[in-house]
Each structure stands twice: as C-alpha cells, then as structure tokens.
Amino acid sequence: MLSKIFIKNYILIDELELDFSKGLNIITGETGAGKSILINAIDIAFGAKTGKEVVKNGAEKAIIELTILDKNDLASKILEEYGIDNIGEEIILSKEITQTGSRSRVNGCLVNQEFIKNFREIFLDIHSQHQTYSFLQPKFHIALLDNYIKNPVLLEYKKKFDKYKNLLTKLDNLKNASEKTEEQIDFLKFQVGEIEEASLVLNEDEELSNELSVLENVEKLKELTGSSYWTLSGDDGSIMDALFQIKMSISKAVGLDSSLEETESQLLNAIETLKDLSSSLRDYSTSLENDTERINTIQERLFLIEKLKRKYGGTIEKVLETGEKLRKELDGIEFSTQNIEELEAEIEKSKKELLIKANEISSDRKSHAQKLSELIVEKLEKLELPKVRFEIGFEATELGTNGIDKVEFLISTNISEGLKPLAKVASGGEISRVMLAIKSIFAQTDNIDTVIFDEIDTGISGKTSQSVADEVKELSKYMQIIMITHQAIIASKSDKHIYVRKTQDEKTSVNISILDESQKVKAIAELASGEVTDESLKLAELLIG
C-alpha cells in the first residue's frame, strides 16, 4: 500500500509531504481546487506519460516520491530480477521530471519503463471516469475473467502457445530459404568457401604489415642498429669505454668520501643496463636477413585479405562475422527440405495438444462465467440496479494466446431492453457501479494493494450513493482505497480525510492537508449542503455516526 507521498515543484505544488493510511482515504475539495493533481502525481510516478509542462514555473525539475509498504513481499521477485536491493518492507519509488525528460528510480536505482509497468501491476490500480471506459472494453474482459478464475492450466497453455508461435516463425523462415534458386545457392557456397578457405585470424593484417615493413628495410635497419651498437660498445672511444673510465674514477673517489657510494651504485646499474642494450642491438642487427620469398608470401596474403575486406566488411572481424552469417544461411537451406517436413509434423502435434488444453480452458471459463455473472448481478442489485441482467458472452475464435474464446461482458439495466455490450451502457453512473461491483468481487482474488477511484461516483445520488459508500467501505477492508468524491455520504466513511484547497494571492498554489475529526465534520457538512450551517453540521455528524 501507499504509505507516503512527497512532491516538490509539481504544477501548483511547491512542496508537499502527505501520509496515507490503510483502509479508505477520501480526498475532497471545491471544484477546480486541484484534487486530481494528487492522483495524477501518483499515476505519473507509476509510469503514466508526462512532459515538462508539469514542472512548476521557475523550477528546474519536479520530484514525485512514493513510499510503498510491501508487507506481503510481493516485489521481492521483480527487485531481484532487476538487481535492485531489497531494503525491507519499505520501497521508495521516485520520478524526476526536467525540461528535457524524466527518469524513475526504485530504492535509488535507475529503472526503465518496462520495470515500472510490471511494478505497477503488483501494487496499483487507478480508475477514473475516463479510465473506466478503457477498463471495460471487450479486449480486457477475457483477462478479467481469467484473473477471477486463476486457472493454472492457462499459464501452462500460454507457455506452450509461445513455443508454437516460434515453431510457425521457424517454418516460415525455412520455407523462404528453400525458395532460393540453385544459382543463389551456388553463389552462397562460393562466398562461404572463399571466406573459410582464407582461414583469417584477427589482427593478422596488422601483424603482417609490420613484418613486411621490417623485411623491406633490412639494410637500413642493420645500418641503424649496427652503428648504434658500435657507438655503445665498439673500439676505443665508445660510450662503454668512457663509462668504465668514469667508474674507475668514482671508485677512487669513494675511497676518499664514502658518501659517493650511492653514486657509484647508480653508475654500475647504468653500465649493466647499457651492456644489455648493447647486446640486444647486436643480436637484432645480426638476426636481420634479406628474405625475398617471405616478402612475396606476405604481399600475396595481404592482397587476399584486402580483397576479402573490400567484399565482406572492411575489417577481418567483419569478414569473419559475414562468413558465419552466410554459413548459417547455407546450412539452413541445405537442411530445409528435411527440416520442413519434421517441423510441420511437430507443429501439427503441438496444435493438437494446444486445442485440447484450449477446450479445457474454455469449458472452465464458461463454468465460472455463470457463477461470476450471478455474483455481479447480486452486487449490482445492492448498488440500486434492481432490474439488471448481466451475462458473459462467448464466441469461438482461431487458436490464439488466450485459447479459442472471445469474451465480452453483456448487460441490461432496464427490463425493457435486451443485453448489450458493456461498453455501450450510456450512463456514467451505471458504468461506475458495474466497475465497482467487478472490483469488489475481484478484491479477494487479485493481489493489488492499492486502488484509486477518481470521481467514479459522478452521476449518482441519494440511495445509490449510500449503496456505493457501503460497497467502497467494504472493499477497503481488503485493500487500501484512495478516492476523490463529491458525495458527503461516501466521504463520511473515510478512515483518513484529505482536503485540497486552491489559493490565489500573489500566486496560485494548491494546499493539501489531512483533516482532524472536527475539520472532517465541517468538510462533509460543506459537501452535503454547499455551506457550513448548524443543520449541515448535524447531518455530517449523523452521516459519520
């Protein structure tokens, strides 16, 4: 559940920190006061699209930070999967929005949109007048039904269907490959042979070029290294000869002044180093030989390498990658005829197995659909729709991700009308009650911790409002509810009452506060009659009980 929200520089909010409670959190305020700002901030933190326009004028960035209590350890698996530290029951979800973009963090770690989407499915469900219409579209109905049933066979079926789709894709690729002409196959074989026969080695061209440079400049190299050797260690007058003379002098000096011992030691080290250098130059110079045959071999090899690089990628690495790709393509073609027959048999077998499971799932759906329809009707009757009829319609489809069923919720709210698709129910108040009924039934079967209702009570009044209030209160026993309402009856059921007020002094700002019991009575009195009077206060106290 949501424990706390912190907002800074967001739209009209300078800075806000607000605690939520378990149970029913009610948000009220005058029309236009900015009640939805709070809900939208939560929505954005959980991945809803946003832009720089939400950053408060004059600020560099907006920050939304949610503290989530995960008492049932629902998020441990996804946190582990993404390598995020699990710091206990509290999870910190933050969203930073700047002029150039936004980024999300969980427990301080940057996360992508895919993570946020999966994270939201665990913790949050938001319903508004607008979102309710989407929620009740036919494409969502089969998922709602399956979520209610929780048939383990469906999960197994989906895994097998994914493998089946992969087999179909593989078959298409093989068939496309098998349609290549003999001429294309011969050319492919030539390309593969040309690359493989060259037996290329990474960085071979660089090493060969260096070796060729040495062989083509043997005489010059001999002259340079040989003369350097003679300068170092040749006859009288060489550097080494001079150093030995210096050594003798320093040795005598050490006998007169022991402080020169370190200097003598350094000189000896330098002499040994130059001896080694001299030997290396001598060995290198004498090792150099003219090798015309090797020069020709290297030049031919480099010519071949350059030709392959021009044809297949510009570098030896890319030539080898191209060769591997072409080899796989060729192997696929040569193997395709036999493979197609084997694959088609495997696909047919897989399809038969899927159809058996799909029919089993369909039968289970229809069985549970009848029970679910009865439960929804029962709930809707309590929500002041006494003549309602509700059915879950089924239509057979081709084998797909969800099996062989197309599911649609059908309803009639008037005795004189037949069943119609749920999306075509005209009254917003009726749609809201249908959604509330469905959510109430699913409350004990889904794992969502927090449900947000944004003014779903629009279009209802009187006894219906009382029924909705009772249902929302009952639902809050199973999950945290955060709800914007204009109905005094509903607001009176709150465990926590949050009030939103807009002020317009030198600047426009939104102030949000938590009401104590006396303030709550006044807020409900204002909701009930539009103003706080003795009569409306008495009514508010009566509603609160």
N, C-alpha and C positions, 0 to 999 in steps of 0.2 A: 504494500500500500504506500501511497504518497505520505511522507512524514512532514516534509518542509519544502517550501519554495523560496528561492532568493532571486530577485530581479533587480537589475540595475540598468539605467539608461535605455529603457524599452518603451517606445511610443511616448505616452504621457507620464510614465512612472520614472521618478528619479532613482529611488531605491526602496526596496520592499523586502521584508522577510516575514513569512507567514507560516504558521504551523497548521497542519490538518490533523483531524482525529479519525479514528476508526468509526464506522457507522455512517450516519448521514450528515454531510457537510453542506449546508444551504448557503447560497450566495444570492443576496438581494440588493436592490438599489433602484434609484429612479431610472426611467427610460433614458438611454443615452449617457448614463453615468460611466459606462465602460466596463460592465460586468464581464463581457466576453473577452476582454483583454487578458484576464487571468487564465481563462480556458485556452485561448489561442496560444499563450505563452507555454502552457503545458504541452499542447499539441505540437508546437514547433520544437520543443526540447526532445519530443519523441519522434521527430523526423518529418513533420509537415513542412511543405515548401514555404520559404520565406525570402525576403530580399532586404536590401539596405534601408528601405523605407521605414522599417521598424526601429531603426537606431534613432534615439532621441536627438532632436536638433541640437547641434553644437557638440555632441559626443563623438568619440572615435569608434566606440563599439558598444553593443548591447550584450548583456550577460544574463542567461537564464540558468539557474542551477537547482536541480531537484534532488532531495534526499529520499531514497526509497528504502523501505523496510522489507527485507526478504526473509521473513520468519520461517517460511516453508522451504527455503533453499532452492527456489525454482530456477535461479540464474546460474547456479554453480557450473552446469554443463557448458553453457554458452560462454561463460567467462573463461573457463579452462580451454575451450576450443580456440579462442582468440588470444590466449596467453595473457589474460588480464588478472591481476592479483585479486583474490577474494579476501576482503578485509573484514568479513563477518556479516552480520545481518544488514548493516547499512551499505547501500550502493549510492555513489554520487554520480549523477548524470548531468553534464553541463553542456550548454550550447553558447558559442561565442559568435556574434554576427558583426561583421565590419562592412565598410563601404565596398570591399572587393569580394566578399564571400562569407562563408561560415564554416565552422568546424565543431565536431562533437567529441566529447571525452567521457569515458566511464572510468571511475576511480583514477583519474589523472592520465589515462592512456587514450591517445587519439584512436577513434573508431570510424569505420566507413558507414555508408547509408544502409548497406545490407545488414550489418550488425544491429543498427538501430531498429530496422524493420523487424528483425527476429526478436529483439529485446522488447519491443512494444507489444508484440503478440503475447508475451508472457504476462505483462503487468497492466496493460491499459486498454480500455475500450471507450471510445468517445461517440456519443450520439447527439445530434442536433436535428432541427427540422430538416436541414439540407442533407446531412449525412444519413438520416433515417431512410430517405428515399433510395439512396445508394445501397444501404444495408438490406433493403427489402427487394432489390431487383432479382429476377429469376436466376441469374448466374450465381448468386450467393446461396440459393435455397438448398441445393444439394449438400453444400458444406455445412449449413446449419443443421440439417437433418443428420448428417454423418457425425457431427460433433455431439449431438444428443445421444446417438446410438453407441458410439465408440466401439465399433466392431473391429477386433484385431485382424480379422481376415482382410479388411480393406487395406491396411498398411502393407500386408504381405502382397496383396494384389498389385498395389502401386509400384512396388519394387520390381515385380515380375513384368509389369507393363513397360517400365523404363527399359528393361533388358530387351523386351520385344521390339520396342521402337528402335533401339540400337541395332538390332538384327536387320530390321527393314532398311535402315540407312546404309548398313554394310552391303546389303543385297543390291541396292540402287547403285552404289559405287562400283561394285563388281560388274554389274550389267553395263554400266557406262564404259568401264575399262575394256570389257570384252568386245565392244563395238569398234575398237580401233582397227584400222586396216593393216594388212600384212606389211605394207610399206612403212607405216608408222612404227610398227613393232620392230622391223629391221633397223630403222634409224635409231630407235631407243637402244637396241642391243649394241649398235656401233658406238653410241655415246658412252654407255656403261663400260664397254670394253676399252675404249680409248682412255678413260679416267683410271680404271682399275689396273690396266697394264702399265701405266706410268709409275705406280707404286710411290706416290708422292709422300713426302714427310714434312711435317710442319716446320717452317723456318729454313727449309732446305735451300731455297733460293738465296737467302741472305748469307748462309754459310759458304755456298759455292761461289758467290760473287766475291767474298773476301779472299777465298783461296785463289781464285783466278787473278785477283789483283796482286797477290804475292808472287805467283808464278810468272806473271808478265813483267815483273820488276825485280827479278832475281839479281841482276848485275848491280843495279842501283842500290838495292838493299845490302848486298855484300860490301859494296864500297862504303856505305854509310856506317854500318855496324862494325866493319873491319877497321876502318880508320879510328872509330871511337875506341875500339879495344886497344889499338896501338898507342893512342894518346894516353890511355889509362895505365897500361902495363907494358909498353914497348921497351926499347933500349934505354940507355942513359937519357935523363931529361924527361922521363914520363911523369905523370901525376903520382903514381905509386912510389916511384923513386924519390920524389920530393917529399912525400909523406913520411917515408922511412927516415929521411934526414931530420925531419921535424920531430919524429918520435924520439930519435936519439938525443936531440937537444932537450926535449921536455923531460926525458928520463933523468938527464944530468941535473936539470933544474929541480926536480922532485927531491933529489938528494940534498939540495940546499934549502928547499922550502916544501914541507910536506903538504901544505895547503893546495899544491898543484896536482895532487894525486887524482882528484876528480877530473881535472882537465886531461890528464894522461889517459884515464879510463875512457873518456869520451872519444879521444883521438884513436885509441885502439879499436873501439867499436866502429868508428868511421872507416878505418883501414880495412876491417873484416868485411864490412858492407860493400866497399868498393871492390874488394877481391872477388866477392860473389858476383857483383855486377859485371866485372871484367870477364869472369868465366862464362857467364850467361851470354855476353856479347860474342865471345869467341865461338862458343858452341853453336849459337844461332847462325853466325856467319858461315861457319864450315858446313852446316847442315843444308844450306841452300844449294839447290841443283836445278839446272835447266831441264824441264820435262815437257817437251812439245806434245807428246802423246796425251799426257794428263790435261794439258791446256785444251786440246781438241775435244777430249771427252767432256770436260766441264762446259765448254761452249755449246756443244750439242745438247747437253742436258738442260742448260739454261734456256736454250731456244725452245725445247719441248715444253718446259714449264711455262714460259711466257705465252706460248701458243694456247695452252690449256687455260691459263688465267684470262686471256682475252675472250675465250669462248664461254667460260663457265663461271666467271665471277670476280676476277681482279686480284684475288689473293688465293694462296694454296688452301687456306681454311675454307673459303667459299667453294673452291673447286671440289674439295672432299665432301662438303655438305651437299652440293648438287649431285655428286656421284651417288651418295647414299639415298637421296630422294629418288633419283632415276632408277636405282636398283630396286627399291621398294615398289615403284610403279611397275617395273618389268616383272618382278616376282608375282605381283598381284594379277597381272594379265595372264601369265603362263599358268597360274594356279586357278584362274577364274572359272573355267568351264566346269571342272570337277567341283569346285567350291560352291558355285551357284546351285547345283543340284543338292548338295549336302545342306546348304543354308536354307533353301526353300523347304526341305523336309523338316529342319529344325524350327523354322518359323511356323509351319503348319501345326507341329506338335505343341509349340508354345501357345498358339492361338486357341487350340482346343482346351488346354489347361486353363487359360485365362477366361474363356467362355464359361467353363464350369464354375469357377470362382465368382465371375460376374453375375451369374444367375443366382448363386447362393447369396451374394451381397444384395441383389435386387429383391429377393424374397424376404430377406431380413429387414430391408428398408420398408417394404410395404407393410410388414407386420408391425413395426414400430411406428410407422407413419399414422396408422389408425389410432394408436394409443396417444401419440403426440397431439394429433388433431383434437382428440377429446379433452386433453389437458388444456390446450389453448382455448377451446370453447368455454371450458369451465372458468378459466381466468378472465376471459373477455366478458362473460356474464357478470362476474363480480365487478368488472370495470364499467358497468352500466351499458352493456351492449346485449340486451336480453334475447334478441331475435337473431343473433349472429349464427352463421354457419361457416365452418372452416374445414377445408379438405386439402390434402397434399396430393396433387395430381402427378401421374407418371406417364412418360412417353418413351417408347423404346428408341434407342439410338444405336449407331455403329459403335463397336468396341472402342472405348477411349480411356482416358486417365481415370475417370470416375466409374468405369464399368459400362453398363448398357442402358443406363437410366438418364432421362432428362426430367428434373424435378421442378415443380412450380407450386407455390402456395396460392390457394384459391379461397376467396372469402365472399360472403354476402352479409351485409349488416342490416338489410331491410328484408322483411318477409316476402315482399312482392317482387324482389329481384333475384335473379339466378346467381350462381357462383361466377366471380370474375377474378382475373389475375390480381394479386395483392397490390401491384404497382399502380393499378387503375382505380384504387379506392380514392375518392375525391377529397374527403375530409382529412385535414391535417391532424385533427384531434383523434380521429379513428385510427389513423396510421400510427400515431404515437402510442396509443393504447395497445395496439397489436404488437408493436415492437417491445413495449414494456412487459406484456404477457409472455412473449417468447423469451425475453431476457430473464424473467423471473423463473421460468421453467428450467432454463439452462444454468441458472445460478449455482446449482449443486453439481453440475456435470462439467462445466468448463473451469479452467484454472485461473481466470482473470482475477486479479486482486482489487483493481480499481475500475469503476465505471463512472463516466462523466455524462450527465444529461444537461444539454444546453437548451433550455426553454422548450422542452418537449411537451410541456403542459399547455402550450398555446392552443386555443380553440376549444377548451373545456371549461366547465364551471359547475357550481352547485354540487349536487350529489356525486357527479362524476369526479370532481376534484377531490372529494373526500375518499372515494374509492382508489384513485390514483395515489393519494397521500398514504393510504394504508398499505398499498402494494409496494410503494417505494420504501416505506419504513420496514416492511417485512424483508424486502430484498437486501436492505442494509445490514441485516443480521448475518448475511453470508459473505458480504464484501463491502469494501469502502465505496460510498456513493458521494460524488461531488455534483451538486445540482444547482443550476440557475433557475429561479422560479419567480413568477409574479403572483402566485397563489398563496394567500395567507394560510389556508388550511394545510398546504404542503409544507410551507416554511415552519409552521408550528411544530412539526415532527423532528426538527433538527437536533442533532447531538452537538453541533457547533454551527453558529450563525455568523457568516462573514458579510460585512456591509461595504458596498462600494459607493463612493461619493466623488463627484467631479467638482473641482473648484476653479473659478476663473477670476483671479485677482490680476496681478501683473502678467501672469502667465497661466495657461491652462494646465491643470495636473489632475491625476487620479489618485485618490487616497483610499486605501483598503484597510479595514480594521476588523477585529474579532469582537463581537458584542457580548457583554455580560448579560445576566438574566433580565435585569431591568431594561437595558437597551434593546434586548431582543423583543420584549413585550411592546415597546414603542414602535419598533420596526414592523412588527406584524400588525399592529393597530393601523399604521400608515398604509400598509398593503391592503388591509381589509376595507378601509373607507376613504383613502386618499389623504387623510389628515389624522393627527393625534387628538382625540377628544376623550372625554370620560367614557362615553359609550363604546368607542372603538378600543379603548384600553381594556374595558371589561370583556369585550368579545375576544380580544387577543389572549387574555388570561384564561378564558373559558376554552379556547382552542388548544392552548398549551396544556391545560389540565393541571 
